[in-house]
């Protein structure tokens, strides 16, 4: 059980890492993140979700699913607002 808790905490913190950038991007209507970075994050989270499904591990699926949605939303914002300097 202790390993599960550590995994949930680690996954939650990792998945939440882009939330401050997401909030800032929405407030400023400006996105300053790399397209390549977002594509890699989306792909990585998708594979982590797949791995979690294979292991039947809800913490892996949920935390990476959240990360996937945040990353995908940031990608949409990047196209909506464009990368402004």
N, C-alpha and C positions, 0 to 999 in steps of 0.2 A: 504493500500500500504506500509506503514511503516513496518508492520509485515513481509511482503514479502521480503523487503530489508534486514531486520535483519536476516531472515531465509536464504537468499541467501549468505550473508556474513558469517554466522556461518557455513553453509554447505560447502562453498568453503574453508574456513580455515581448517575445519575438514578433508575434502577430500584431501587437499594439505599437510597434516601433514607428510605423508610418502614420499613425493617427494624428500626432501633432502637425506633421507636414500636410496631411489632408485638411485639417481645420484651417491652417494658414492659407492654403491654396484656395479654399472656398471663400474665406473672408476677403482675401486680396484679389480674387479672380485672376490669379497668376500662378503658373506651375513652373517650378525650377528644379525639375528632376529629369534625369536622363531617360530617354525612350528605351534604350538598351537595358538599363537597370530594371525598369518596370517589366519588360518582357522576360528577363531572367528570373525576377522574383515571382512572376505569375507562373512560369514554367516550373520553378522549384516548388512552389506551394502545391501545384497540381500533382506533381510526382509524390510529394509528401502525403497528400490526401490519398492517392492511389496506394501508397505503402501502408497507410493507416487502415485502409479498407481491407487490404490483404491480411493485415495482422488483427483485424477486427478491434482496433484500438480507437475508441471514441475520443480520447483526449487529442490524439494526433489528427484525427479527421476534423474535429471541431476547431482547434486552434489554427490549423493550416487552411481550413475553409474560410475562417474569418480573415486571415491574412490574404488569401486569394481574392476575396471580395474587396478588401481595402485597396489592394494593388490594382485590380481591374478598374475600380472607381477612379483611382489616380490616373490611370491610362486614359479613361474617358475624359477626365478633366484636362489632361494634357492636350487632347485633340480639340476639346471645346474652347479652352482659353489660349491654347498655343503656348509655346515656351517663350516667355518675354524676359528681356534682360533689363 
